[in-house]
Amino acid sequence: METGKRLIPYSVHLSEDVYLALKSHAQDRKASSMVRDAITMLLEGGKPFDSGYNQAIRDVIKLIHKHDQANAISWHGETIADDLVSEITELQK
């Protein structure tokens, strides 16, 4: 979900069993990122496959933005990262 946009904090109260399950399922990921992704998928509506697919596209875009070499090399005034993100964004459903 994070594509360079500002994130605004939002507090949610969870029961202890939900909190522990969330913490367990999040493992290496931060729980806030997992919850943010779930809320985004819920708000997008549509089919669960499409929501998961779009989340995968967002994850790939985030990975490309973190890739130093893709951001360091430009071609015709556009970085490779920006070009890839532009192409990949068109795949979203």
C-alpha positions as semicolon CSV with decimal commas, in nm:
position;residue;x (nm);y (nm);z (nm)
1;M;0,000;0,000;0,000
2;E;0,275;0,243;0,080
3;T;0,361;0,418;-0,241
4;G;0,527;0,727;-0,102
5;K;0,203;0,872;0,034
6;R;0,192;1,007;0,387
7;L;0,059;0,759;0,643
8;I;-0,176;0,885;0,913
9;P;-0,182;0,703;1,249
10;Y;-0,511;0,541;1,347
11;S;-0,565;0,359;1,676
12;V;-0,755;0,032;1,696
13;H;-0,843;-0,154;2,014
14;L;-0,812;-0,534;1,989
15;S;-0,898;-0,808;2,230
16;E;-0,595;-0,989;2,369
17;D;-0,662;-1,307;2,171
18;V;-0,690;-1,113;1,844
19;Y;-0,374;-0,917;1,930
20;L;-0,177;-1,236;2,001
21;A;-0,304;-1,403;1,683
22;L;-0,214;-1,095;1,479
23;K;0,132;-1,082;1,632
24;S;0,183;-1,451;1,558
25;H;0,064;-1,428;1,197
26;A;0,260;-1,111;1,123
27;Q;0,592;-1,285;1,204
28;D;0,864;-1,091;1,018
29;R;0,627;-0,824;0,884
30;K;0,518;-0,539;1,104
31;A;0,163;-0,590;1,228
32;S;0,068;-0,236;1,124
33;S;0,165;-0,315;0,764
34;M;-0,038;-0,636;0,774
35;V;-0,345;-0,457;0,914
36;R;-0,305;-0,173;0,661
37;D;-0,294;-0,425;0,376
38;A;-0,602;-0,608;0,508
39;I;-0,800;-0,284;0,540
40;T;-0,699;-0,178;0,190
41;M;-0,807;-0,514;0,048
42;L;-1,139;-0,492;0,233
43;L;-1,208;-0,139;0,109
44;E;-1,119;-0,230;-0,249
45;G;-1,403;-0,478;-0,245
46;G;-1,433;-0,707;-0,538
47;K;-1,313;-1,063;-0,550
48;P;-1,059;-1,186;-0,295
49;F;-0,828;-1,296;-0,579
50;D;-0,825;-0,945;-0,727
51;S;-0,749;-0,790;-0,388
52;G;-0,460;-1,033;-0,333
53;Y;-0,336;-0,972;-0,686
54;N;-0,342;-0,594;-0,637
55;Q;-0,160;-0,634;-0,304
56;A;0,111;-0,833;-0,481
57;I;0,146;-0,552;-0,736
58;R;0,182;-0,298;-0,452
59;D;0,446;-0,519;-0,287
60;V;0,643;-0,540;-0,613
61;I;0,626;-0,161;-0,655
62;K;0,753;-0,115;-0,299
63;L;1,040;-0,355;-0,371
64;I;1,134;-0,168;-0,690
65;H;1,137;0,167;-0,505
66;K;1,386;0,019;-0,254
67;H;1,621;-0,113;-0,527
68;D;1,921;0,121;-0,534
69;Q;2,047;0,030;-0,882
70;A;1,704;0,068;-1,041
71;N;1,680;0,417;-0,890
72;A;2,036;0,512;-0,988
73;I;2,014;0,433;-1,359
74;S;1,807;0,650;-1,590
75;W;1,710;0,610;-1,952
76;H;1,568;0,902;-2,149
77;G;1,531;1,107;-1,831
78;E;1,340;0,841;-1,634
79;T;1,488;0,599;-1,382
80;I;1,452;0,230;-1,449
81;A;1,252;0,207;-1,125
82;D;1,002;0,471;-1,241
83;D;0,968;0,302;-1,580
84;L;0,908;-0,039;-1,421
85;V;0,656;0,103;-1,174
86;S;0,471;0,273;-1,457
87;E;0,447;-0,054;-1,650
88;I;0,356;-0,266;-1,347
89;T;0,087;-0,020;-1,230
90;E;-0,103;-0,093;-1,551
91;L;-0,142;-0,455;-1,436
92;Q;-0,363;-0,361;-1,141
93;K;-0,723;-0,478;-1,162
